[in-house]
């Protein structure tokens, strides 16, 4: 069989791309290693559930409050009004997405990407089958690389794919009680503390009867496991049973180019689409998978490999401003405890809370209420120039 497209990687980006293409009648192969679980807090907004038909039965928890914790231990609880944030466990969520792609018509293979070979005008994707350990070749017209940060497909095929910067995320899934210590099963805690992460944050995210406790950092030599142990102790979860431990690289910014101009395009973490500041990746991965599928469909219809560029163009059109704003916030507030203290002070502002969650839930910057933006801007300047104390709210 000659496939229209082979998708490498069956996480949210790859599974979404494979499902969309299969539903449109394309001949699709989906290759995934299986058995790997990415460290992930698991938060998904209602916009994702609506756009990608994710039902309540896929959720392990519904969150109605977010707690921001400063280095000094001050905190602010932010209610999620008129809705909730859904929580998924990637152990179950990713296989669900792969199975859904298969039901849509994608042909699944289990194995590891090795290389792309070309003979005359033909393209072949070569992978190692997990069970037989033999090399297998699939002839295809296009390849979508959705194989995560430090993508083998991107490094082999896309200019700049070997240089994308990343941080390391680590978390532990624990058997969590319904409520203990500082922990509440309906609240996500985000900890801005240099002892837990010197350049990002730590998290305590409920997953129903379990919980994800973790952190991320790009600082070489920082002890991620000790920081996570400290975080568990702070939350009163140090005596809970540890069920899984997972770590992985997380990209820092979208790549400048997502295609090779011929027959390959990358999406999701492979393209660097994790939001700065928040580290949110699932929505942007699934959105990236969808527009990657649209770009390949356009190339198949037109015969123009240049249409693969549409994937990055569409993504940046919709999310460039959000990523820039989040990056500016991270650059301003995440690198010293004094700045982290000020950031949590800003989060006490009701307008900051409202605008932040409106943007998060709807996946676009909120432009309404200009007076609120002006007030927030003045507070930002006051904190960044030191005109007010770090505790000023």
C-alpha positions in Angstrom: 0.0 0.0 0.0 1.1 3.5 -0.8 0.1 5.9 2.0 -0.8 9.5 1.5 0.8 10.3 4.8 2.7 8.6 7.5 2.4 10.2 10.9 5.4 9.5 13.3 4.3 9.8 17.0 0.9 9.0 18.5 0.6 11.7 21.2 -2.1 14.4 21.0 -0.5 16.1 17.9 0.1 13.0 15.9 -3.1 11.2 16.8 -5.2 14.3 16.0 -3.4 14.7 12.6 -3.9 11.0 11.8 -7.6 11.1 12.8 -8.4 14.2 10.8 -6.7 12.9 7.7 -8.3 9.5 7.9 -11.7 11.0 8.4 -11.2 13.0 5.2 -10.5 9.8 3.2 -6.7 9.9 3.1 -4.6 6.7 3.4 -2.9 7.2 6.7 -0.3 5.2 8.7 0.3 6.1 12.4 3.5 4.9 14.0 4.0 5.1 17.7 6.5 3.6 20.1 3.8 2.8 22.7 4.6 2.4 26.4 6.1 5.9 26.8 4.1 8.4 29.0 5.0 12.0 28.8 5.3 14.0 32.1 2.3 16.4 32.0 0.1 18.1 34.5 -2.8 17.1 32.2 -4.9 20.3 32.2 -7.2 20.9 29.2 -9.5 23.9 28.8 -13.1 23.7 27.7 -12.1 25.1 24.3 -10.1 21.9 23.7 -13.0 19.7 24.7 -15.3 21.5 22.3 -13.0 21.7 19.3 -11.7 18.1 19.6 -14.8 16.3 20.9 -13.4 15.3 24.2 -16.2 14.0 26.5 -16.4 14.1 30.3 -15.6 10.4 30.5 -12.0 11.1 29.5 -11.5 13.5 32.4 -10.0 12.2 35.7 -10.9 15.5 37.6 -12.6 18.9 37.1 -10.8 21.8 38.6 -12.6 24.9 39.8 -9.8 26.8 41.6 -6.2 27.7 40.8 -3.8 28.5 43.7 -0.7 30.6 43.0 2.0 30.3 45.7 4.9 32.7 46.2 8.4 32.0 47.6 7.4 33.4 51.0 4.3 31.1 51.1 1.8 33.8 50.3 -0.9 32.5 48.0 -4.0 33.6 46.1 -6.9 31.3 45.2 -8.3 32.2 41.8 -11.8 30.8 41.1 -12.6 29.4 37.7 -16.0 31.1 37.2 -18.7 29.8 34.9 -16.7 26.6 34.0 -13.9 24.3 34.9 -10.5 23.1 33.7 -10.5 19.4 32.8 -7.7 17.1 33.9 -6.5 14.0 31.9 -3.9 11.4 32.7 -1.7 10.9 29.6 -1.4 7.2 30.5 -5.0 6.9 29.3 -5.6 10.0 27.2 -3.0 9.3 24.5 -4.1 5.7 23.9 -7.6 6.9 23.6 -6.6 9.4 20.9 -4.6 6.7 19.0 -7.5 4.3 19.2 -9.9 7.0 17.9 -7.5 7.6 15.0 -7.5 3.9 14.2 -11.3 3.8 14.3 -11.4 6.7 11.8 -9.4 4.6 9.4 -5.7 5.1 10.2 -3.4 2.0 10.0 -1.4 1.7 13.1 2.1 0.4 13.5 4.2 0.1 16.7 7.8 0.9 16.3 10.6 3.5 16.3 11.4 5.9 13.5 14.8 5.3 11.9 15.1 7.4 8.7 13.5 8.6 5.5 14.8 7.2 2.2 14.1 8.5 -1.3 14.4 6.7 -4.6 13.8 8.7 -7.7 10.5 10.5 -6.9 9.4 8.0 -4.2 9.6 8.6 -0.4 9.9 5.7 2.1 9.7 6.0 5.8 11.8 3.3 7.6 11.1 2.3 11.2 12.0 -0.6 13.5 9.0 -2.8 14.4 8.7 -3.2 18.1 7.8 -6.8 18.1 9.9 -8.3 15.4 12.8 -5.8 15.7 13.0 -5.8 11.9 13.2 -2.7 9.7 10.1 -1.9 7.8 9.5 0.5 4.9 6.3 2.4 4.2 6.0 4.2 0.9 4.3 7.6 1.4 3.7 10.9 -0.3 4.2 13.0 2.9 5.4 12.6 6.5 4.2 14.3 9.6 6.7 14.3 12.4 4.9 14.4 15.8 7.6 12.7 17.8 8.1 15.2 20.6 10.8 17.6 21.7 14.2 16.7 20.3 12.3 15.1 17.4 14.3 12.6 15.3 12.2 13.6 12.3 12.9 17.3 12.7 16.6 16.7 13.3 16.9 14.6 10.2 14.7 16.6 7.9 14.0 20.1 8.9 16.5 23.0 8.9 17.2 24.0 12.5 15.5 20.9 13.9 18.7 19.9 15.7 19.0 23.3 17.6 15.6 23.8 19.2 16.1 24.8 22.9 14.3 22.8 25.6 13.9 22.4 29.4 13.5 19.2 31.4 10.1 18.4 33.0 9.8 15.8 35.8 6.8 14.6 37.7 5.6 11.9 40.0 2.1 10.4 39.8 1.1 9.6 43.4 -1.8 7.8 45.1 -3.4 10.9 46.5 -6.2 11.0 49.1 -9.3 13.2 48.6 -7.9 15.9 50.9 -4.8 16.1 53.1 -2.4 18.8 54.2 -2.5 21.7 51.7 -3.9 19.5 49.0 -7.4 19.7 47.6 -8.7 17.5 44.8 -10.5 20.3 43.0 -7.6 22.8 43.0 -4.5 23.1 40.9 -1.5 24.6 42.8 1.2 26.4 40.9 4.3 27.1 43.0 6.6 30.0 42.0 9.7 29.3 44.3 13.3 29.2 43.3 13.9 26.2 45.7 11.4 24.2 43.6 12.4 25.6 40.2 15.0 28.3 39.6 13.5 29.4 36.2 9.9 28.0 35.9 7.5 26.6 38.4 6.3 23.5 40.3 2.8 22.1 40.2 0.4 19.9 42.2 -2.4 18.9 39.8 -5.2 16.5 41.0 -6.0 13.5 38.8 -9.0 12.1 40.8 -7.6 9.3 43.0 -4.1 10.2 41.9 -2.1 13.4 41.6 0.7 14.8 39.4 3.4 16.6 41.4 6.3 18.0 39.4 8.4 20.8 38.1 10.5 22.0 35.1 13.8 23.7 34.7 16.5 24.5 32.1 19.2 24.9 34.7 21.9 22.3 34.3 22.7 20.3 37.4 19.5 21.2 39.3 18.2 18.2 41.2 14.7 17.7 39.8 13.9 14.7 42.0 14.9 16.4 45.2 12.9 19.5 44.3 9.8 17.3 43.6 10.3 15.6 47.0 10.5 19.0 48.6 7.3 20.0 46.8 5.5 16.9 48.0 6.5 17.6 51.5 5.3 21.2 51.2 1.9 20.0 50.0 1.6 17.3 52.7 1.9 14.5 50.1 5.3 13.1 51.1 3.8 9.9 52.6 1.7 9.1 49.6 2.6 6.1 47.5 4.5 6.8 44.3 2.9 5.1 41.3 5.0 6.5 38.4 8.0 8.7 37.7 8.4 10.4 34.4 10.7 12.9 32.8 11.1 14.4 29.3 12.4 17.5 27.4 9.9 20.3 26.8 10.6 22.8 23.9 11.0 26.5 24.7 9.7 28.1 21.6 8.2 27.4 18.1 10.8 26.5 15.5 11.4 29.0 12.7 10.6 26.4 10.1 8.4 23.4 10.3 8.8 21.7 6.9 11.6 20.6 4.6 10.1 22.1 1.4 9.6 18.6 0.0 7.6 16.0 1.9 8.0 16.5 5.7 6.2 18.8 8.2 6.5 18.7 12.0 3.8 19.5 14.6 3.3 19.6 18.3 6.4 19.4 20.6 8.4 18.5 17.5 7.6 22.0 16.2 8.1 23.6 19.6 4.5 24.6 20.3 4.5 24.7 24.1 3.2 27.9 25.6 5.8 30.0 27.5 5.0 30.9 31.1 2.3 28.3 31.5 4.0 25.3 29.8 0.6 24.4 28.4 1.1 21.9 25.6 -1.9 19.6 25.0 -4.2 22.1 23.3 -1.5 23.6 21.2 -0.3 20.1 20.2 -3.8 19.0 19.1 -4.3 22.3 17.3 -1.0 21.9 15.6 -1.8 18.4 14.6 -5.1 19.6 13.0 -3.4 22.4 11.0 -0.6 20.0 10.0 -3.2 17.7 8.6 -4.8 20.7 6.8 -1.4 21.6 5.3 -0.8 18.1 4.1 -4.3 17.9 2.6 -3.6 21.1 0.7 -0.3 19.7 -0.6 -2.0 16.5 -1.7 -4.7 18.4 -3.5 -2.4 20.9 -5.2 0.7 18.8 -5.7 2.7 21.7 -4.3 5.1 20.9 -1.4 5.2 24.6 -0.6 1.7 24.2 0.9 3.3 22.4 3.9 4.3 25.9 5.0 0.6 26.6 5.8 1.0 24.7 9.1 3.3 27.2 10.7 1.6 30.1 9.0 -1.8 29.2 10.4 -0.5 28.4 13.9 1.4 31.7 14.2 -1.4 33.7 12.8 -3.7 32.4 15.6 -1.3 32.2 18.5 1.8 34.3 17.9 0.6 37.2 20.0 -0.4 34.9 22.9 3.0 33.3 22.8 4.8 36.7 22.7 2.8 38.0 25.7 3.4 34.8 27.7 7.1 34.9 26.9 7.4 38.5 28.0 5.7 37.6 31.3 8.0 34.7 31.9 11.1 36.8 31.1 10.0 39.5 33.5 9.0 37.5 36.5 10.4 33.9 36.5 14.1 34.4 37.3 14.4 35.7 40.8 12.3 35.0 44.0 11.8 38.8 44.4 10.2 38.9 40.9 8.2 35.7 41.6 6.8 37.4 44.8 5.7 40.3 42.7 4.1 38.1 40.2 1.9 36.4 42.8 1.1 39.9 44.1 -0.2 40.8 40.6 -2.3 37.6 40.6 -4.3 39.1 43.5 -5.8 41.6 41.1 -9.3 40.6 40.1 -8.8 42.0 36.6 -5.6 40.0 36.1 -7.5 36.9 37.2 -10.4 37.5 34.9 -8.4 38.4 31.8 -6.0 35.5 32.4 -8.7 32.9 32.6 -10.7 34.4 29.7 -7.6 34.1 27.5 -6.8 30.6 28.7 -10.3 29.2 28.3 -10.8 30.8 24.8 -7.2 30.6 23.5 -7.0 34.2 22.4 -5.9 37.4 24.1 -8.8 39.3 25.6 -9.0 42.8 24.1 -12.2 43.9 25.9 -12.2 46.2 28.9 -9.3 48.6 28.0 -9.4 50.3 31.4 -8.5 47.0 33.0 -5.6 46.6 30.6 -4.4 50.1 31.5 -4.6 49.4 35.3 -2.7 46.1 34.9 -0.1 47.8 32.8 0.5 50.5 35.5 0.8 47.8 38.2 3.3 45.9 36.0 5.5 49.0 35.6 5.3 49.7 39.3 6.4 46.2 40.2 9.1 45.9 37.5 10.6 49.2 38.4 10.5 48.6 42.2 8.2 51.5 42.9 6.0 49.3 45.1 6.9 46.5 47.6 6.9 42.9 46.4 3.8 42.3 48.5 1.8 45.2 46.9 -1.5 44.0 45.4 
